[in-house]
């Protein structure tokens, strides 16, 4: 996790134009970060302040990420823990289908679910 949220990594992602931020009243209420995992385009982070959930902000952030991809991009991938049923339902509504599941071993809730959305 240190490498995921460290200042250097976030600063680089912002500088490279990979981060989208949603604001309200001068406060950050949502964030999305895209990147690459091998040849795949990936939505690495998508967070919405709980007070703003259910208002379409997550969908708007996903759309913004897709709009920033190169025109030749054929799909966008995302991963989440199997136990995160809220994320699973959201990504299904957004058109992401399950591509594969990476078993954790100790707990099925910690299995990593990889989803993809055709563009």
C-alpha positions in Angstrom: 0.0 0.0 0.0 2.9 2.4 0.6 3.7 2.4 -3.1 0.1 2.9 -4.0 -0.6 6.1 -2.1 2.9 7.6 -1.6 3.4 11.3 -2.5 5.8 10.5 -5.4 3.4 8.1 -7.1 0.4 10.4 -6.7 2.4 13.5 -7.8 3.6 11.6 -11.0 0.1 10.4 -11.8 -1.3 14.0 -11.5 1.6 15.4 -13.5 0.9 12.8 -16.2 -2.8 13.7 -16.4 -3.9 10.3 -15.1 -6.0 11.6 -12.2 -9.5 13.1 -12.3 -10.8 14.9 -9.3 -14.4 15.9 -8.5 -14.9 18.9 -6.2 -17.8 20.5 -4.4 -17.5 23.7 -2.3 -13.7 23.6 -2.6 -13.5 20.0 -1.3 -12.5 16.8 -3.1 -15.5 14.6 -3.2 -14.3 12.0 -5.7 -11.2 10.8 -7.5 -10.3 8.4 -10.3 -6.9 7.4 -11.6 -6.2 5.5 -14.8 -3.0 3.8 -15.9 -1.6 0.8 -17.7 -1.1 -2.8 -16.5 0.9 -4.3 -19.3 -1.0 -3.5 -22.4 -4.3 -3.0 -20.6 -5.9 0.3 -19.8 -6.9 0.2 -16.1 -9.0 2.2 -13.8 -6.7 1.9 -10.7 -8.6 4.1 -8.2 -12.2 5.2 -8.0 -13.4 6.7 -4.8 -16.5 8.8 -4.0 -17.1 10.5 -0.7 -19.9 8.5 1.0 -22.0 11.7 1.4 -22.0 12.1 -2.4 -22.7 8.5 -3.4 -25.9 7.7 -5.4 -25.7 10.9 -7.3 -24.0 9.6 -10.5 -20.6 11.0 -9.6 -18.9 7.5 -9.9 -20.4 7.1 -13.4 -19.2 10.6 -14.3 -15.7 9.8 -13.1 -15.7 6.5 -15.1 -16.9 8.5 -18.2 -14.2 11.1 -17.7 -11.5 8.3 -17.6 -12.9 6.7 -20.7 -13.0 10.1 -22.5 -9.3 10.5 -21.7 -8.2 7.2 -23.2 -6.6 7.1 -26.7 -9.2 6.5 -29.4 -7.7 3.1 -30.3 -8.4 1.8 -26.7 -10.7 -1.2 -27.0 -11.4 -1.8 -23.3 -11.0 -0.5 -19.8 -10.2 -2.9 -16.9 -10.8 -2.6 -13.2 -10.2 -4.8 -10.2 -11.9 -5.1 -6.8 -12.1 -7.6 -3.9 -14.8 -10.2 -4.3 -16.2 -9.2 -0.9 -16.8 -5.7 -2.0 -20.3 -6.3 -3.3 -21.0 -2.5 -3.6 -18.1 -2.2 -6.0 -19.2 -5.3 -7.9 -22.8 -4.0 -8.3 -21.5 -0.6 -9.4 -19.1 -1.9 -12.0 -21.8 -4.3 -13.4 -24.1 -1.3 -13.8 -21.3 0.5 -15.7 -20.9 -2.4 -18.1 -17.9 -4.1 -16.7 -18.0 -7.9 -17.0 -16.0 -10.4 -15.0 -12.9 -11.4 -16.9 -11.1 -13.5 -14.3 -10.8 -14.0 -10.6 -7.5 -14.4 -8.8 -7.9 -16.5 -5.7 -6.5 -15.1 -2.5 -6.4 -18.5 -0.7 -7.2 -17.5 2.9 -10.6 -16.0 2.2 -12.8 -15.9 -0.9 -13.8 -12.3 0.1 -10.2 -11.3 -0.7 -10.1 -12.9 -4.1 -9.3 -10.2 -6.7 -12.0 -9.8 -9.4 -10.8 -8.4 -12.7 -13.5 -6.8 -14.9 -13.4 -5.3 -18.3 -15.6 -3.0 -20.3 -15.5 -2.9 -24.0 -15.3 0.6 -25.4 
